Amino acid sequence: MPLRLKQVQSFPYFIMKSKINSNIKFITILFVIFVSAAEIDICVPSFPQIQNEFGLSPFKTEALLGANLLFHCIAALFAGTFGDKYGKKRMINTGFVIFISGSLLCFFAPGYNSLISGRILQGIGISASLVLAPIMILDLYEKEKQQKMMSMLNGFVTLAICLAPIIGSYATLLFNWRANFLLLTLLGLVAFGMFHIFITSDKNINSNAKLSIRDYTIVFKSKEAVLYIFGLAICIGAYYTFVGMSSIIYIDSFGVSLKNFGVYQGLLTFTFGIVSIFSGSIIHKIGKKTSFMISLGLMVVFLLLCLFAIVFNIQNPNYITAIILVLSVGVVIPCNVMYVLGLDSIAGASGKISGLLTTGKWLFTIVGIQTASYFYTHDFRSTGLLIFVMEFATLVILLVLLNRNKKFHQEVYYDTIGE
């Protein structure tokens, strides 16, 4: 009898312990993603200070972001294969060692060459975590929880990238531009420790996995997968183009102080992050179809307002912030839908698709930022025109998917109110 009682009592304890372990793993993955995503643009607000210290042109200054993203893209193409061959945990841990080394190099950088070298190492280092961590959610959790967790994950990526410039603004304001890289070093060490302790090693490792670009041909042969990849990459690339150029536009063109720039970024962060994280609850309340149609409507409104700003050369930071807010709210749900369906569009190819999604969005970001900085004329027009073209292309892709892709159509139109 006592033995049976002990067994009965131990069962709920086992369930509770399992749930706690599951939550710790998810929190760890979220933190790893947060640090990896924040790395990308935490130093953007300090670009004017770096530019003045080293006597750089706008193009060379923006290259600190472009080079970081370029090498991140290259590494991301191989991260999926390395994860399959050597294990996702091992590759993410290795990536953090490279990332921490790059952060320290940036912190101690005596000149531009060492600074951009450190940024390249940072970009290579974070590629493993940004490509492989989302796939680990597919491995660790049942299908019913995956979409909700993916939405939260995307929300935290967005929150990190939007929150990072605010942190960078105040770190630069209180100390100097080097403080951003010291902070990244410390965050990288914490993320490395948490991931090493709380995430178990992969059980399924494919030692026969080959490192070949040809393996990606299966993805490019699928029109469905290509549309998802390009739609998501162009949409996110447009927003990050603005994030990358925002410090120069606001501070140089609009005369906004570094402190007030943090306030503008904070408004964007709060709105974008909240909508992203709670997008699942929003869809549950008003339904998938209504949510998606409202999102498309907001994208159209943004295009009209952005065109007005370009034609009449609007130099008002409040107006520009307002139209970017409209964009940031409008793209959240379409991006979440494309991300989840894209990873699942080809059986057994989620790693390759994740790598291409990561590479694609940063390639469009690089092209957007470097093009906008090259044609920069101390106003919003070059950046605005690029964002307009990219978001218009995204809208076209969404309409094509809606009309020609049955799976996408069903996902959008299948209502979940009251479920």
C-alpha positions as CSV (number, residue, x, y, z in Angstrom):
1,M,0.0,0.0,0.0
2,P,2.7,2.6,0.9
3,L,4.5,1.7,-2.3
4,R,1.4,2.3,-4.4
5,L,0.7,5.6,-2.6
6,K,4.3,6.7,-3.3
7,Q,3.8,5.7,-7.0
8,V,0.6,7.8,-7.2
9,Q,2.2,10.8,-5.5
10,S,5.3,10.6,-7.7
11,F,3.2,10.7,-11.0
12,P,2.0,14.3,-10.7
13,Y,5.5,15.3,-9.5
14,F,7.0,13.7,-12.6
15,I,4.5,15.6,-14.8
16,M,5.3,18.9,-13.0
17,K,9.0,18.4,-13.2
18,S,8.7,17.6,-16.9
19,K,6.7,20.7,-17.5
20,I,9.3,22.8,-15.5
21,N,12.1,21.3,-17.6
22,S,10.2,22.0,-20.8
23,N,9.7,25.7,-19.8
24,I,13.4,26.1,-18.8
25,K,14.4,24.7,-22.2
26,F,12.1,27.1,-24.0
27,I,13.2,30.1,-22.0
28,T,16.8,29.2,-22.7
29,I,16.2,29.0,-26.4
30,L,14.4,32.3,-26.3
31,F,17.3,33.9,-24.5
32,V,19.8,32.5,-27.0
33,I,17.7,33.8,-29.8
34,F,17.4,37.2,-28.1
35,V,21.1,37.6,-27.6
36,S,21.9,36.4,-31.2
37,A,19.3,38.8,-32.8
38,A,20.3,41.8,-30.6
39,E,23.9,41.4,-31.8
40,I,22.9,42.5,-35.3
41,D,22.0,46.1,-34.6
42,I,22.8,47.0,-31.0
43,C,25.8,49.1,-32.3
44,V,23.7,50.9,-34.9
45,P,23.0,54.0,-32.6
46,S,26.8,54.4,-32.1
47,F,27.5,54.6,-35.8
48,P,27.7,58.4,-35.8
49,Q,30.2,58.3,-32.9
50,I,32.2,55.5,-34.6
51,Q,32.1,57.5,-37.9
52,N,33.5,60.6,-36.2
53,E,36.2,58.7,-34.2
54,F,37.6,56.9,-37.3
55,G,36.7,59.5,-39.9
56,L,34.5,57.2,-42.0
57,S,32.1,57.8,-44.9
58,P,28.5,56.7,-44.4
59,F,29.1,53.8,-46.8
60,K,32.1,52.4,-44.7
61,T,30.1,53.0,-41.5
62,E,27.1,51.0,-42.7
63,A,29.6,48.3,-43.8
64,L,30.0,47.5,-40.1
65,L,26.4,46.2,-40.4
66,G,26.6,44.9,-43.9
67,A,29.8,42.8,-43.4
68,N,28.3,41.3,-40.2
69,L,25.2,40.3,-42.1
70,L,27.0,39.1,-45.2
71,F,29.2,36.6,-43.3
72,H,26.2,35.6,-41.2
73,C,24.4,34.7,-44.5
74,I,27.3,32.7,-45.8
75,A,27.7,30.8,-42.5
76,A,23.9,30.2,-42.3
77,L,24.0,28.2,-45.5
78,F,26.2,25.6,-43.9
79,A,24.8,25.8,-40.3
80,G,21.9,23.3,-41.0
81,T,24.2,20.7,-42.5
82,F,26.8,21.1,-39.7
83,G,24.0,20.8,-37.2
84,D,22.8,17.5,-38.7
85,K,26.3,16.1,-38.9
86,Y,27.8,17.2,-35.6
87,G,24.7,18.0,-33.5
88,K,22.8,21.3,-33.1
89,K,24.0,21.8,-29.5
90,R,27.6,21.4,-30.4
91,M,27.3,23.8,-33.3
92,I,25.5,26.5,-31.3
93,N,28.1,26.3,-28.5
94,T,30.9,26.6,-31.1
95,G,29.1,29.5,-32.6
96,F,29.0,31.3,-29.2
97,V,32.7,30.8,-28.7
98,I,33.3,32.6,-32.1
99,F,30.7,35.3,-31.3
100,I,32.3,36.1,-27.9
101,S,35.8,36.3,-29.5
102,G,34.4,38.7,-32.1
103,S,32.7,40.8,-29.4
104,L,36.0,41.1,-27.5
105,L,37.9,42.1,-30.6
106,C,35.4,44.9,-31.3
107,F,35.6,46.1,-27.7
108,F,39.4,46.4,-27.9
109,A,39.5,47.5,-31.5
110,P,42.2,50.1,-32.1
111,G,41.0,50.9,-35.6
112,Y,38.4,50.3,-38.3
113,N,40.0,47.1,-39.7
114,S,40.0,45.3,-36.4
115,L,36.5,46.6,-35.7
116,I,35.0,45.2,-38.9
117,S,36.9,41.9,-38.4
118,G,35.3,41.6,-35.1
119,R,31.9,42.3,-36.6
120,I,32.5,39.5,-39.2
121,L,33.3,37.0,-36.4
122,Q,30.2,38.0,-34.6
123,G,28.1,37.4,-37.7
124,I,29.6,34.0,-38.3
125,G,29.1,33.1,-34.6
126,I,25.4,33.8,-34.4
127,S,24.5,32.0,-37.6
128,A,24.3,28.6,-35.9
129,S,21.9,29.8,-33.1
130,L,19.6,31.7,-35.4
131,V,19.3,28.8,-37.9
132,L,19.3,25.8,-35.6
133,A,17.5,27.1,-32.4
134,P,14.1,27.4,-34.2
135,I,14.4,23.8,-35.5
136,M,15.1,22.6,-32.0
137,I,11.6,23.7,-31.1
138,L,10.3,21.3,-33.8
139,D,12.4,18.6,-32.2
140,L,11.5,19.3,-28.5
141,Y,7.8,20.0,-28.7
142,E,4.7,18.3,-30.1
143,K,3.0,19.7,-33.3
144,E,0.1,21.3,-31.4
145,K,2.6,23.7,-29.6
146,Q,5.0,24.4,-32.4
147,Q,3.1,27.2,-34.2
148,K,2.4,29.1,-31.0
149,M,6.0,28.7,-29.9
150,M,7.3,29.7,-33.3
151,S,5.2,32.9,-33.1
152,M,6.6,33.7,-29.7
153,L,10.1,33.0,-31.0
154,N,9.6,35.3,-34.0
155,G,8.3,37.9,-31.6
156,F,11.4,37.7,-29.5
157,V,13.6,37.9,-32.5
158,T,11.7,41.0,-33.6
159,L,11.8,42.4,-30.0
160,A,15.5,41.8,-29.7
161,I,16.3,43.5,-33.0
162,C,14.1,46.5,-32.2
163,L,15.1,46.7,-28.5
164,A,18.8,46.5,-29.3
165,P,19.1,50.0,-30.7
166,I,17.5,51.4,-27.6
167,I,20.0,49.6,-25.4
168,G,22.8,50.7,-27.7
169,S,21.6,54.3,-27.6
170,Y,21.8,54.5,-23.8
171,A,25.0,52.5,-23.6
172,T,26.6,54.9,-26.0
173,L,25.1,57.9,-24.3
174,L,26.2,56.9,-20.8
175,F,29.6,55.5,-21.8
176,N,30.8,55.2,-25.4
177,W,30.4,52.9,-28.4
178,R,32.7,50.2,-26.9
179,A,30.2,49.6,-24.1
180,N,27.9,47.9,-26.6
181,F,30.4,45.2,-27.4
182,L,31.3,44.7,-23.7
183,L,27.6,44.1,-23.1
184,L,27.4,41.6,-26.0
185,T,30.4,39.8,-24.6
186,L,28.7,39.4,-21.2
187,L,25.3,38.4,-22.7
188,G,27.1,35.9,-24.9
189,L,28.8,34.2,-21.9
190,V,25.4,33.9,-20.1
191,A,23.7,32.5,-23.2
192,F,26.5,30.0,-23.7
193,G,26.3,28.9,-20.1
194,M,22.5,28.5,-20.0
195,F,22.5,26.6,-23.3
196,H,25.3,24.3,-22.2
197,I,23.6,23.5,-18.9
198,F,19.9,23.3,-19.8
199,I,19.8,21.9,-23.4
200,T,20.5,18.2,-23.9
201,S,22.7,17.0,-26.7
202,D,21.1,15.7,-29.9
203,K,20.3,12.1,-30.0
204,N,19.8,11.9,-33.8
205,I,23.0,12.9,-35.5
206,N,23.5,12.1,-39.2
207,S,27.3,11.5,-39.6
208,N,26.8,11.0,-43.3
209,A,25.4,14.5,-43.9
210,K,27.3,16.1,-46.7
211,L,28.3,19.8,-47.0
212,S,27.1,20.7,-50.5
213,I,25.3,23.7,-52.0
214,R,23.8,21.2,-54.5
215,D,21.6,19.8,-51.6
216,Y,19.7,23.1,-51.8
217,T,18.4,22.4,-55.3
218,I,15.4,20.4,-53.8
219,V,14.3,23.7,-52.2
220,F,14.7,25.8,-55.3
221,K,12.7,23.2,-57.4
222,S,9.7,23.9,-55.1
223,K,7.7,27.0,-56.3
224,E,5.9,27.0,-52.9
225,A,9.1,27.0,-50.9
226,V,10.7,29.7,-53.1
227,L,7.6,32.0,-52.7
228,Y,7.7,31.6,-48.9
229,I,11.5,32.2,-48.7
230,F,11.4,35.3,-51.0
231,G,8.2,36.7,-49.5
232,L,9.5,36.5,-45.9
233,A,13.1,37.6,-46.9
234,I,11.9,40.7,-48.8
235,C,9.4,41.7,-46.1
236,I,11.8,41.4,-43.2
237,G,14.7,42.9,-45.2
238,A,12.6,46.0,-45.9
239,Y,12.0,46.6,-42.2
240,Y,15.6,45.9,-41.2
241,T,16.8,48.3,-43.9
242,F,15.0,51.1,-42.0
243,V,16.4,49.9,-38.7
244,G,19.9,49.9,-40.1
245,M,19.6,53.4,-41.6
246,S,17.4,54.9,-38.8
247,S,20.2,56.3,-36.6
248,I,21.8,58.2,-39.5
249,I,18.4,59.4,-40.8
250,Y,17.0,60.5,-37.4
251,I,20.2,62.0,-36.0
252,D,21.8,63.4,-39.2
253,S,18.7,64.3,-41.3
254,F,16.1,65.2,-38.6
255,G,18.5,66.5,-36.0
256,V,17.1,64.2,-33.3
257,S,19.3,63.8,-30.2
258,L,20.6,60.3,-29.3
259,K,18.4,60.3,-26.2
260,N,15.2,61.1,-28.2
261,F,16.3,58.6,-30.9
262,G,16.0,55.9,-28.2
263,V,12.5,57.1,-27.5
264,Y,11.4,56.7,-31.2
265,Q,13.0,53.3,-31.4
266,G,11.3,52.4,-28.1
267,L,7.9,53.2,-29.5
268,L,8.6,51.0,-32.5
269,T,9.9,48.2,-30.3
270,F,7.0,48.2,-27.9
271,T,4.4,48.1,-30.7
272,F,6.2,45.6,-32.9
273,G,7.3,43.3,-30.1
274,I,3.9,43.2,-28.3
275,V,2.0,42.5,-31.6
276,S,4.5,39.8,-32.5
277,I,4.5,38.0,-29.1
278,F,0.7,38.1,-28.7
279,S,-0.2,37.5,-32.4
280,G,-1.5,34.1,-31.5
281,S,-3.9,35.5,-29.0
282,I,-5.0,38.2,-31.5
283,I,-5.8,35.6,-34.1
284,H,-7.7,33.5,-31.6
285,K,-9.9,36.4,-30.7
286,I,-10.8,37.9,-34.1
287,G,-10.0,34.9,-36.3
288,K,-7.3,34.1,-38.9
289,K,-9.1,35.6,-41.9
290,T,-9.9,38.9,-40.2
291,S,-6.4,39.2,-38.8
292,F,-4.8,38.5,-42.2
293,M,-7.1,40.9,-44.1
294,I,-6.4,43.7,-41.5
295,S,-2.7,43.1,-42.0
296,L,-3.0,43.4,-45.8
297,G,-5.0,46.6,-45.3
298,L,-2.3,48.1,-43.1
299,M,0.4,47.2,-45.6
300,V,-1.5,49.1,-48.3
301,V,-1.9,52.1,-46.0
302,F,1.8,52.0,-45.4
303,L,2.6,52.0,-49.1
304,L,0.4,55.0,-49.7
305,L,1.9,57.0,-46.7
306,C,5.4,56.0,-47.7
307,L,4.9,57.2,-51.3
308,F,3.6,60.5,-50.0
309,A,6.7,60.9,-47.8
310,I,9.0,60.2,-50.8
311,V,7.2,62.5,-53.3
312,F,7.0,65.4,-50.9
313,N,10.3,64.7,-49.1
314,I,8.8,64.6,-45.6
315,Q,11.4,65.5,-43.0
316,N,9.3,65.0,-39.9
317,P,10.5,62.2,-37.5
318,N,7.0,61.8,-36.0
319,Y,5.5,61.1,-39.5
320,I,8.2,58.7,-40.5
321,T,7.9,56.8,-37.1
322,A,4.1,56.6,-37.6
323,I,4.3,55.0,-41.0
324,I,6.9,52.5,-39.9
325,L,4.6,51.7,-37.0
326,V,1.8,50.9,-39.5
327,L,4.2,48.7,-41.4
328,S,5.5,46.9,-38.3
329,V,2.0,46.0,-37.2
330,G,0.8,45.0,-40.6
331,V,3.6,42.5,-41.4
332,V,3.6,40.5,-38.2
333,I,0.9,38.0,-38.9
334,P,1.7,37.4,-42.6
335,C,5.4,36.8,-41.7
336,N,4.4,34.3,-38.9
337,V,2.2,32.4,-41.4
338,M,4.9,32.3,-44.1
339,Y,7.6,31.3,-41.6
340,V,5.7,28.3,-40.1
341,L,4.4,27.1,-43.5
342,G,7.7,27.7,-45.2
343,L,9.6,25.4,-42.7
344,D,7.1,22.7,-43.3
345,S,6.8,23.1,-47.1
346,I,9.2,20.3,-47.9
347,A,9.5,17.2,-45.8
348,G,12.9,16.7,-44.3
349,A,14.2,20.0,-45.5
350,S,13.4,22.3,-42.6
351,G,17.1,22.9,-41.9
352,K,17.9,23.9,-45.4
353,I,14.8,26.1,-45.6
354,S,15.7,27.8,-42.3
355,G,19.2,28.5,-43.5
356,L,17.8,30.0,-46.8
357,L,15.3,32.1,-44.9
358,T,18.0,33.4,-42.6
359,T,20.4,34.1,-45.5
360,G,17.6,35.6,-47.7
361,K,16.4,38.1,-45.2
362,W,19.9,39.4,-44.4
363,L,21.0,39.5,-48.0
364,F,18.0,41.8,-48.8
365,T,18.9,43.8,-45.7
366,I,22.5,44.2,-46.8
367,V,21.5,45.2,-50.3
368,G,18.9,47.6,-48.9
369,I,21.2,49.2,-46.3
370,Q,24.2,49.6,-48.6
371,T,22.1,50.9,-51.5
372,A,20.3,53.4,-49.2
373,S,23.6,54.6,-47.7
374,Y,25.2,54.9,-51.1
375,F,22.4,57.1,-52.5
376,Y,21.8,58.8,-49.1
377,T,21.2,62.6,-49.5
378,H,20.5,63.5,-45.9
379,D,16.8,62.7,-46.0
380,F,14.4,59.7,-45.9
381,R,13.9,59.3,-49.7
382,S,16.5,56.7,-50.6
383,T,15.6,54.5,-47.7
384,G,11.8,55.1,-48.2
385,L,11.9,54.2,-51.9
386,L,13.7,50.9,-51.2
387,I,11.3,50.0,-48.4
388,F,8.3,50.9,-50.7
389,V,9.5,48.6,-53.5
390,M,10.3,45.7,-51.2
391,E,7.0,45.8,-49.3
392,F,5.1,46.2,-52.6
393,A,6.8,43.0,-53.8
394,T,5.9,41.3,-50.5
395,L,2.2,42.2,-51.0
396,V,2.2,40.8,-54.5
397,I,3.7,37.5,-53.2
398,L,1.1,37.3,-50.4
399,L,-1.7,37.7,-52.9
400,V,-0.2,35.1,-55.2
401,L,0.0,32.6,-52.3
402,L,-3.5,33.5,-51.2
403,N,-5.0,32.8,-54.7
404,R,-2.8,29.9,-55.9
405,N,-1.6,28.0,-52.9
406,K,-4.3,25.8,-51.3
407,K,-2.4,25.2,-48.0
408,F,-1.8,28.9,-47.5
409,H,-5.4,29.7,-48.4
410,Q,-6.7,27.2,-45.9
411,E,-4.3,28.4,-43.2
412,V,-5.5,32.0,-43.6
413,Y,-9.2,31.3,-44.0
414,Y,-9.7,28.6,-41.4
415,D,-11.2,30.5,-38.5
416,T,-10.1,29.7,-34.9
417,I,-12.5,31.9,-33.0
418,G,-13.8,30.1,-29.9
419,E,-11.4,27.1,-30.2
